[in-house]
Amino acid sequence: MFVFVLTPLIEPHVPLRPANTITKVPSEKILRAGKILRNAILSRAPHMIRDRKYHLKTYRQCCVGTELVDWMMQQTPCVHSRTQAVGMWQVLLEDGVLNHVDQEHHFQDKYLFYRFLDDEHEDAPLPTEEEKKECDEELQDTMLLLSQMGPDAHMRMILRKPPGQRTVDDLEIIYEELLHIKALSHLSTTVKRELAGVLIFESHAKGGTVLFNQGEEGTSWYIILKGSVNVVIYGKGVVCTLHEGDDFGKLALVNDAPRAASIVLREDNCHFLRVDKEDFNRILRDVEANTVRLKEHDQDVLVLEKVPAGNRASNQGNSQPQQKYTVMSGTPEKILEHFLETIRLEATLNEATDSVLNDFIMMHCVFMPNTQLCPALVAHYHAQPSRYRTGENGLCPQQ
């Protein structure tokens, strides 16, 4: 179920200024990591960094993406896959310590040319014997650092792809990341998978940047991946601060109204996930179309989401998948009724009910303790109450 929590939005104490793009300065530790890797390559595999020709054009002092991945996997046991190595090189590329020769690509495990920052200059020095020794001593620590930073860099790389260019594997990686974001915890699996296909990565380098102004048209919903923002309202100043995992901007989209506040970055290097209005409204419509609500006294007592259930009718030669409903929310009694009815129907259709039973047995204590569950089961199955007593571990025969 797509539940919207409306967050009050925000005027800074300083004049608002439009967002702009600022070139990121590499951090000292990433600069050092790049130098260690370059010197290690020049020491151990100097043929990897050389002038290369492609389509009659010469690219000086560059490496090939696939060769860099191969080399990294050979240097340390902490790199277990090519995907992991790609993420580690992407860390350097994000900070500008490694660059695609034409500035056109993120890091890819392909026949693409990349150049270390030190090799951008024609008179780039070769490492001295002392530097080679230092690189050998620091190489494993550098690899460990990059392996810790690599997954986030790989995620950002995927999110920077246009949604239409994301592969099935990309979408699965994004979906796995969404499972850990606080602002999305109340959303269903279906909605998270829909979001994986439309989320856009947005970053801003400078604190004080205004993401949007109060009174502007609402065009996007934002989720904070890294950093924090101030919510500012004219005449009131900063009314609250939002941090990693929080979201903002839904109010204007849900109500089709102007922004109720301004959003100002509190710190440098903030990262966001953005869902644009058209995708937001489409997902909302799809969710509502696949949501069934059972009401009593104008209150939702059971909310179900329709999901594909696989091929129930295969034994009858019908290949059309049937629909199945999963519980999104509800009262304990109605949830129990739904589970019992599902078990009965699936047994009638000669389908395995193990998964439903397992879910029910393992999870019932979350919404209904045994003291409520046992009488409800007795009533449902029209058992004779006099033959049983309710024990601590469930129904027990009377002694």
Secondary structure, 3 states (H helix, E strand, C coil): CCCCCCCCCCCCCCCCCECCCCCCCCCHHHHHHHHHHHHHHHHHCHHHCEEEEECCEEEEEEEEHHHHHHHHHHHCCCCCCHHHHHHHHHHHHHCCCEEECCCCCCCCCCCCEEEEHHHHCCCCCCCCHHHHHHHHHHHHHHHHHHHHHHHHHHHHHHHHCCHHHCCHHHHHHHHHHHCCCHHHCCCCHHHHHHHHCCCEEEEECCCCCEEECCCCECCEEEEEEECCEEEEECCCEEEEEECCCCEECHHHHHHCCECCCEEEECCCCEEEEEEEHHHHHHHHHHHHHCEEEEEECCEEEEEEEEEECCCCCHHHCCCCCCEEEEEEEECHHHHHHHHHHHHHHHHHCCCCCHHHHHHHHHHHHHHCCHHHHHHHHHHHCCCCHHHEEEECCEEEECC
